[in-house]
């Protein structure tokens, strides 16, 4: 079976369930870490970037609902809640707090595996839409990075907003006023500085740009091959 290299965190205070799920998901080519409570889970989330979290609702200390709310404030990792409660209200509560799916106990591990695959497939499709190539530069809008010549540089929120707009309309000339409205700024000098910095990340030769060009007297245009 192909190694998908997705890293899963299982959070459950039941030793038997943690061990069973870790063995099953490892056999299905996932990397699996476990935690027995919210505190241990947060320690691992702080140092590891997980692709999905399987989270038991009923745990001692901070419960699964509270942990879901806390995690979703900071990161966009998919969460599947495990709950012994079948009431509609509890399911809705989990989804309202940001959980991506839920599964009532007891359950078949194969059903959990299918739900994991469905969520990760959707996530990967969204991630693909966020990646663009301009010349030799690879833009990842989710990670807010531009990779060029084996170097990766971060882009800020202003640069991301402009890129999203221009990537959606390649070949369209944007005046400084239009860019200012996108960014919520009026100073032309600030807009010029932002474009200059963006060029330094996108262009092999920023002083003679091939893709993010100036149209004299009109504004800026992004060309995509």
C-alpha positions in Angstrom: 0.0 0.0 0.0 1.2 3.5 -0.8 2.7 5.4 2.2 0.6 8.5 2.5 2.7 9.9 5.4 -0.3 11.7 7.0 0.3 12.1 10.7 -2.7 11.4 13.0 -3.1 12.3 16.7 -5.4 10.1 18.8 -6.6 11.6 22.0 -8.5 9.2 24.3 -8.2 8.3 28.0 -9.0 4.7 27.3 -5.7 2.8 26.9 -7.3 -0.1 25.0 -8.9 2.2 22.4 -5.7 4.2 21.9 -3.7 1.0 21.3 -6.3 -0.5 19.0 -6.6 2.5 16.8 -2.9 3.1 16.7 -2.2 -0.4 15.6 -5.0 -0.3 13.0 -4.1 3.1 11.5 -0.4 2.2 11.5 -1.2 -0.9 9.5 -3.0 1.3 7.0 0.2 3.4 6.5 -0.5 6.4 8.7 2.0 7.9 11.2 0.2 7.8 14.6 0.8 9.6 17.9 -1.4 9.3 20.9 -2.3 11.3 24.0 -4.4 10.3 27.1 -5.8 13.7 27.9 -6.1 17.3 26.7 -2.9 18.5 28.4 -0.8 15.8 26.8 -2.4 16.5 23.4 -1.6 20.2 23.6 2.0 19.4 24.3 2.3 17.3 21.2 0.3 19.8 19.0 2.8 22.5 20.0 5.7 20.6 18.5 4.1 18.4 15.7 2.0 19.5 12.8 -0.8 16.9 12.6 -2.9 16.2 9.5 -5.9 15.2 11.5 -6.9 14.7 15.2 -9.2 11.9 16.5 -10.6 13.2 19.8 -12.7 11.6 22.5 -15.4 13.9 23.9 -15.6 12.4 27.4 -12.2 12.8 29.1 -11.2 13.7 32.6 -10.1 17.4 32.9 -10.6 19.4 29.7 -13.2 17.6 27.6 -13.2 17.1 23.9 -15.6 19.9 23.2 -13.5 22.4 25.1 -10.3 21.2 23.4 -11.8 21.3 20.0 -12.8 25.0 20.5 -9.2 25.8 21.8 -7.5 24.0 18.9 -9.6 25.5 16.2 -8.9 29.1 17.4 -5.2 28.6 16.5 -4.9 26.0 13.7 -6.9 24.6 10.9 -6.4 20.9 11.6 -9.4 18.6 10.9 -10.9 17.0 14.0 -13.1 13.9 14.3 -14.9 13.6 17.6 -15.5 10.2 19.2 -18.5 10.2 21.5 -20.6 7.6 23.4 -23.5 10.1 23.3 -25.8 9.7 20.3 -28.1 12.6 20.9 -28.4 15.1 18.0 -27.8 18.0 20.3 -24.3 16.7 21.2 -23.4 16.1 17.6 -24.5 19.6 16.6 -22.5 21.1 19.5 -19.3 19.4 18.3 -19.9 20.6 14.7 -20.7 24.2 15.9 -17.4 24.2 17.8 -15.5 23.4 14.6 -15.3 19.6 14.5 -15.2 18.2 11.0 -17.0 14.9 11.7 -18.1 12.7 14.6 -18.4 9.0 15.3 -20.4 7.4 18.0 -19.0 4.6 20.2 -18.8 1.7 19.7 -17.7 1.9 16.1 -15.8 -0.2 13.5 -12.2 0.9 13.0 -12.8 0.6 9.2 -15.6 3.3 9.4 -13.2 5.6 11.2 -10.6 4.9 8.5 -13.1 5.8 5.7 -14.0 9.1 7.5 -10.3 10.0 7.8 -9.7 9.3 4.1 -12.7 11.4 3.1 -11.6 14.4 5.2 -8.0 14.2 4.0 -9.1 13.9 0.4 -11.2 17.1 0.7 -8.3 18.8 2.5 -5.8 17.9 -0.2 -8.1 19.2 -3.0 -8.4 22.5 -1.2 -4.6 22.6 -0.6 -4.0 22.0 -4.4 -6.2 25.0 -5.2 -4.1 27.2 -3.0 -0.8 26.3 -4.9 0.2 28.3 -8.0 3.3 28.4 -10.2 4.6 31.7 -11.6 7.7 31.0 -13.7 10.0 29.1 -11.4 8.3 30.4 -8.2 5.9 28.1 -6.3 3.2 30.0 -4.3 1.4 28.3 -1.4 -1.3 30.5 -0.2 -2.2 28.2 2.7 1.3 28.2 4.1 1.8 31.8 2.9 5.1 31.0 1.3 6.9 31.5 -2.0 9.6 29.0 -3.0 12.2 30.0 -5.6 15.7 28.7 -6.4 15.6 26.4 -3.4 14.8 29.2 -1.0 11.4 29.7 0.7 10.2 33.1 1.9 7.1 34.1 3.8 4.5 36.4 2.5 2.4 38.7 4.7 -1.4 39.2 4.7 -1.2 42.2 2.4 0.9 40.3 -0.2 -1.4 37.4 0.0 -4.5 39.5 -0.6 -2.9 41.1 -3.7 -1.8 37.7 -5.0 -5.2 36.2 -4.6 -6.8 39.0 -6.6 -4.1 39.1 -9.3 -3.9 35.3 -9.7 -7.7 35.3 -10.2 -7.3 37.9 -13.0 -4.0 37.3 -14.8 -3.2 40.0 -17.4 -5.4 42.6 -15.8 -3.8 45.9 -14.9 -4.5 47.1 -11.3 -4.2 50.8 -10.5 -2.7 51.9 -7.2 -6.2 52.9 -6.1 -7.6 49.4 -6.8 -4.7 47.8 -4.9 -5.3 50.3 -2.1 -8.9 49.3 -1.9 -8.0 45.6 -1.7 -5.5 46.3 1.1 -7.5 49.1 2.9 -4.6 51.6 2.5 -4.3 54.9 0.6 -0.6 55.7 0.6 0.8 55.1 -2.9 4.3 54.8 -1.5 3.3 51.9 0.8 1.7 50.1 -2.1 4.9 50.5 -4.2 7.0 49.2 -1.4 4.7 46.2 -1.0 4.9 45.4 -4.8 8.7 45.7 -4.7 8.9 43.2 -1.8 6.6 40.8 -3.6 8.8 41.0 -6.7 11.8 40.1 -4.6 10.0 36.9 -3.7 8.6 36.0 -7.1 11.2 37.1 -9.6 14.6 35.7 -10.5 15.6 39.3 -11.4 13.4 41.7 -9.4 14.9 44.8 -11.0 13.8 43.5 -14.4 10.5 41.7 -13.6 9.1 39.2 -16.0 5.8 38.4 -14.3 4.8 41.2 -11.8 5.3 44.2 -14.1 4.7 47.9 -13.9 2.4 49.5 -16.6 3.6 53.0 -16.7 0.9 55.5 -15.8 -1.6 52.7 -15.2 -0.5 50.4 -12.3 0.6 46.8 -12.0 -0.1 43.6 -13.8 0.7 39.9 -13.1 1.4 37.6 -16.1 1.0 33.9 -15.6 2.5 31.5 -18.3 
